């Protein structure tokens, strides 16, 4: 069981229910959500890369559990990564099993010719749509959800969660669906321990994002950049900023820009920072342990794996600092590298002690070598972001519909025809 400590402006929902009967808790949770669903229409958005259809051992369990949920009005799947119609038909048939008399299911074929025509119309207005990937896929599927106009709350999670259960989904949605709580955004968090190897996972969060944000928070305050200090302090409050699970209101979804690269999660937190009033942001402990596919460290290839992830995230933060008054140069970034590195080593000491206390395996040397690689990736991010470059953000759907008033109708027609 976690503690019940609250820190700062973000409300944390801990897993205190574990003191009691978890099965009874799930029954009560889903009953409340069904009651809320009488007035609050809830949509589940699931990003699906075509290769995930082949991982049926994991996908079957997720689909089986979602089928038992009764409070969802819509399930929308963003299907991407292939132009093969046969793969799309396979996805439609398989994921169509989630459909019930009270729940619709739609698959948005991102690479299909009809949806690509929608992309073309948007690009004709010189509106950035990013590059193929999860962010772009989620953005287009979100446009379809908003075009339908029948969602008050939207939840999103991945389809590679080995430890998925209905508690995860219910706890992710409850804060934003509960009319008495009035939250506009809820971020999921969890422990990530490999049960077989007994090691801590989440390397980019533990070894890069957390120590980097923590270091920048202190640097900004010490140098008098108080607004940026508050920005990094806000990011520091999240227990797992890179989690792919969150829920939010449709109002907020229409306003948010979306990153199309690996900075999707931290960019989303930044959008929330600027668009949601204090006291309406929450984070919830979703599961006892979270396990999914792991990226390779890829030290010799900065275009893939954890290297690309760190670089994309670092580039977002660098863009953000420059856009908010910091004149970055080589000497300033060099200071950031050294400050981050020293702070990361302190965190490794804490992780090591925590692992020993809990009888986990911890390779301190390997963790320190990983931090050295991440430090180098931070410099690579600086080199790639010099000059007149911009953050990799796709504009909000409010921005798109302002420029192309009938784009929702076009998108609805495209997706509905694909799903006939």
N, C-alpha and C positions, 0 to 999 in steps of 0.2 A: 504494500500500500504506500502511496506517496504521502507527503505531508499535506497540510491545509493552508500553507502560507500563500498570501496574496502580496504581489510586489508591483507597485506602480499603477498605471491607468488601465492595464489590460486585466480583465477578470479571468482567472484560471479555474476551470472545472476539473477537480481532481477525481481520482477513481476511488472515492471513499465508500462506494457501494460494495466493494470487495469484502468489507467487514461482515456483510450479511450474505444473503442467498442471492447469487448472481442470476440464477434462472428466474427467481421471483422479480428481481430488479428489471430484467429484460421484458418480462410480461407487462409490468407496470409502465415502463418506458414506452413500449409500443402502443399500449392503450392510450396513453396521453397524446402520442403523436397522431394516432388515428382520430382522436378528438379534435386536435388542432387542424388536421387535414380537412375537416368539415368546412372550414372557412379559409384556410391557407393552402394554396395549391403548391405542391412540392414536386420539383423535377430533379432527377438524378442524371448528371451528364458524365459519360464514361469515355475517356479517350482510349482508342484501341488501335494499336499498330497491327498490320495484317499478320505478322508472324506470331502474335499472341494467340491467334486461333489454333496454332499448332500445340500450344501448351495447355492441353485440355485437362491435365491433372489438376492444375491450379484454376483454370477458367471454369470448369464444371462445378467446382465447389462454390465459387463466387456466384455464378448464375443460380445454382440451387438455393442459396441462402437469400438472394434478392427475390426470388420467386415467392418466398414465404412472407415478404413484407407487404403490408396492406395499406400503408399511408402514402405511397407514391402515386401521383397522378400521371406522370410521364417519365419514361426513360429514353434518353437521347444518346446515341453512340456516335462519336466522331471517328470514322473509319478512314485510316490514311496509310500511305506507303506503297500503294499498288494501283496500277491502271487496269489490272485484269478484272474484267467483269465477273468472271467465274468466282474469284475470291470475294467480291462484293456480294454476290448471290449467296455464297456460303455463309458470310457474316449475317446477312439478313435472315436466312433460315434458322441459323443457330441462335442468334440473339433474339429472334422473334418469339422464342419460347418464354420470354419475360412478359409477353402481352397477356392481359387479362381483360375481362369485360369492363373493368373500371380503370384500367391503366393502358395508355398508348405506348407504343415502342416505335421509334424512328431511327434509321441509320443514315447518317450524313456521310455520303461517299465523297471525301475531300478531293480525291484525284479523278473523280468521274467527270465526263464532259459537261454535264449540266451545271455542276457546282463550279467548274473551272470557268464557265461563261460568266458566272457571278463575280469571280475574282477579276476577270478581264474588265468588266464594267467598272469595278472599283478602281482598278489601276488606271483606267482612262482618265480619271479625275486626279491623277497624281497622288493618290492615297496609298501609303506604304502598306503592303500586305505581308511583308516578311518573306521567309523562306520555309520550305517544307519542314515540318516537325511538330512536336506536341503543341507548342504555343499557337502556331497558326491553325492547327487542327481544332484546338479548343475554341479559339476565337470564332471560326466560321460556324461551328456547332452552336456556340452561344448565340450567334446572330439568329440562327434558326429558332432556338428556344424563345428568344425575345420577339421574333416575328410572329410566333404563334399567339403570344399575348395571354397565355393561360398558366403562367408561373409566378408565384409570389416569392418563393425561395428556391434557390438552385444549389445543389450539392455536387461536388466533384471528387472522384477518387480514381486511382489507377486500377488496371485489371491484372496486375502481376503480384497481388498481395497473397502470399502463401498462408498467412495467419488470419485471413479475413473472417469476420463473423458479423452477425446482425447488430451486435453491440456497437461495433465501430461505426456503422452507418447511422444508427439511432442517436448516438452521442454526438456525432458530427452535425446532425441536423437540428437537434432539439433546441439549442440556444437561439437560432435564428427563426425557427418555426413557432416557438413558444411566444404567444402575444403578450404574456406578462413580463417577459425578460427584455424584449425590445432591443436585441442585438442585431446589428446589420452585417457582421462578419464574424465567422468563427473558424479558427485555424486548428487543425488536429496536431497532436504530438504524441509521442510514445517512446518507450525504450526500444533500442535495437541491439539485441544480443544474438549471436549465432548459437543456436542450441547445440549443434554438433561440435563446433570448435571452441565454444565457451569464450568468445572474444567479442569486444565491442565493435559494432559496425558504425555506419554513418561518418566516414572519415572526413568528407568535405565539410560537414557541419561541425564536427568536433575540432578538426585540426586547421580549418581555414576560416569559415564564416564567423564562428563564435569568438575566437581570439582576435580576428581582424576587426570585427565590429566593436568588441570591447576596447581594443587599443585605440581605434579612431574616435570612439566616444570620449576617451580621456584627452586625446590630442586636441580635439576640437574645442572642448571646454577650456583647456589650458591656454589655447591660443586666442580665445575670445570669440570663436565662431559658435555662439550659443545655440542658434537655430540648428546647425548641423550636429551639435552635441546632442540636442533633443532628438534629432532624427536617428542618430546611431543608438541613443539610449532606448528609444522605442523598439528598434530591431533587436536590441540586446534582451528585451523582456520576453521574447518568444523562445520557448524551450526547444523547438525543432523548426527553425525557419525554412528549411528545405523540404518539409513534408508536402506531399502532393495532394493532401486532403483538406478541403475547406468547404464551407457553405456561406452563402451571402444572399442578400435580398436582390430582387430583380432591378430595383432602382439603382443600387450600387453597380450591378453588373452592366447596365447600360452606360455608365459613366467611365468605367475603368479602361485605360489602355492596357494592352497585354504584350508582354515580351515574347518574342518568337524563338529565343535561344534558351540556353540553360539557366539564364537569370530569371526565368518565368516566376519562380516562387518569391524571390526577394523583391523583384519589381512589383509583384502584386501587393506585397506588404507595404511598399512605398506608396502605391496608389491609394491604398486604404488609409495610410497616414495622412494624406492630403484631403481625403474626401469624406471621412467619417468622424463625427464628433466624439470627443472624449467620453468614455464610459459605454460605448456601443461596440467595442471590439473585445472578443473573447478567444481563449484557446482551451481545448478540451483534451484530456487524456483519453485516448480512444481504445487502446488494447493493452493487454499485459506485455506483449512483445510483438514486434513488427518485423516480418521477414519478407523480402522480395529479391528480385534479381540484383546482382551487384555489378557495378561498372569496374573495368580494369583500371589500374593506376596509370598505365600508358605513359611512362616517363619520357619515352623517345618520340612520341607522336602527340603534338599539341592540338591536333584536330579531332581527337577522339577520347573517349573514356573520361576519367576524373580530371585529366589535364585540361581538356576542353571545358569541362564544367567549371573548374576554378577560374580559368581565364575569362569565360563569359560573365561569371558573377563579379569578378574583380573589375571588368570593364564597365559593368553597370554602375558600380559604386564610384569609379573614377569619373564617369560621365556625370553622375549626379553631383559630385562635389564641384566639378567645374561649372556646371549649370547653376550652382548656388553660391558662386562667389569665390571659390578657391582657385588661385592661379597656379596650377600644377606645373612643375618643371622637374628636371632630372633630380635635383637636390632634394626637393620635397618628397618625391616618390622614393628616393633612396632612403630618406628618413622613415617613410612608411614601412618599407621592407624590413628595416632593422627593428622598428618598434613592434611590428607584427611578429617577427621571428622570436624576439625575446619574450613576448607575451605568450606565444604558442608553447614555448618550452615550459613556462609556468603551468599552463593548462595540462601539458603532458604529465608533469609531476603529480597533479591532482588526479588525473585519470589513472595513472599507475597505482597510486595509493588506494583509490576506490576499487580498482580491479582486484588488488590483493585482498582487500577487506571482504570482497564478495567471491573469492576463490575463482577468479577468472584468469585466463591466460592473457598476458600483456607483454608484447615485445616492444620495450621502450626504445631500443636502438632503431627498429624499423619505423616507429612513429616519428622519431626525430629526423630520420632520412626523408620521410614523406613530407614533413614540414619544410625541409630544405628545398625539395622539389616544388612545393607550393609557393615558396618565396620566389623562386625563379619564374614561376608562372605569373606571379603578380607583376614582375617586370615586363614579361611578354605582353601582358594585358595593356600596360602603359605604352609600349611600343606600337601596339595595334590601334590604340585609341587616340594617338596624337592628331593634332590638326582638326579640321572641320568635320569631325565624325559625330554621329548622334547615337543616343541610346536605342537599342533594337526594339522599339515599341510600335505595335500596330495600334492605330487610333481607335478610340472607343466607338461603339455602334451609334451613340448619339452624334458623333462627328460624321460618320458615314451617312446616316439617314438625313442629316442636314444637307449634305451635298448631293445625295441621290435619293429623293423622297420615296421612290417606288422600289427601292432595293429589297425591302422586306418581302414585297409581293413576288418579286423575281426569285428570291431565295426559297420562299415557301413552295412555289411552283416546281422548282428544280428538285427539291428534296422529296416532295410528295410524289412526283412522277417516278423518281428512283425507287420509291417504296411501294409502288403499285404492285 
